Amino acid sequence: METQARAVPRGTLQEAGELAVLSDASGPTRHRYALVIAFDSEDALRQAVTNHRCAYRDGQRVQELNAEGAAHG
């Protein structure tokens, strides 16, 4: 039987904050509150989108921001 950890695609949280997206269909769009999650493969991304589910780990920049916040707060 597949464990829950294996069933959920894993991504890496690369960045959080305001994001500008350029697409051929809609042109530039700004998202004030956004997360950028990167996957190791296109298959993992498709699985996350299809299942409407994913888990992530903090990327290096997010870890740095968390450490800065802890040091100042």
N, C-alpha and C positions, 0 to 999 in steps of 0.2 A: 504494500500500500504506500502511496506517495505521501510524504510528510508535507505539512503546510508550508514549510520553508521552501521546498522544491517546487510546489505548485504556484507560488507567487513569483513573478519575474522580479529580478533585483536590478535596481538602477542606482546611480550615484547622483546625489544632490550636488550640482555644480555651483549654483548661484541662486540667490533669492533677491527680489526687489523689483524695480521697474524694468520692463522689457519692451523692446521695439522689435516687431516682427515684420519682415517683408515677404509678401507672397505675390505670385503672378496673378492670382485670382482677385485679391482684395487690396493690393498695394500695402503701404505702411500702416501698421496698427500698433498702438501703444497699450500696454497692459501695466497698470500701476502696481498691482500685487501679483507677482508671478514667481513660480519655481521653475528652474531649468533642471531637468532630470535626464541624464545621459545613460543609455543602455549599451551593453557590450556587443550587441548584435541587433540586426534588423528583426530577426525572429523574436528576440526577447521584447522588443518594442511592440511588435504586432500582437504578441501574446498579452501584454499589459493592456493595450487598447481594446482588444477583443474581449478580454475578461473584465474590463473596467476595474482593474486592480493591480497594484504593484507595491513593493516595499522598496525602501531606499536606505542608503547609508550616506552620511555626510561626506562631501568631497573636501579636498584640502583647504580651499578658500573658505568654505563654511566653517570648518574646524577652527581656522585662524580667527574668523569673526567671532565665533563663540568664545574663544580664549581671550580675545581683546575685551569683549563685553564682560566676562567674568573678572578680568583684571581691573576694570573701571567701575564695576558696580557692586 
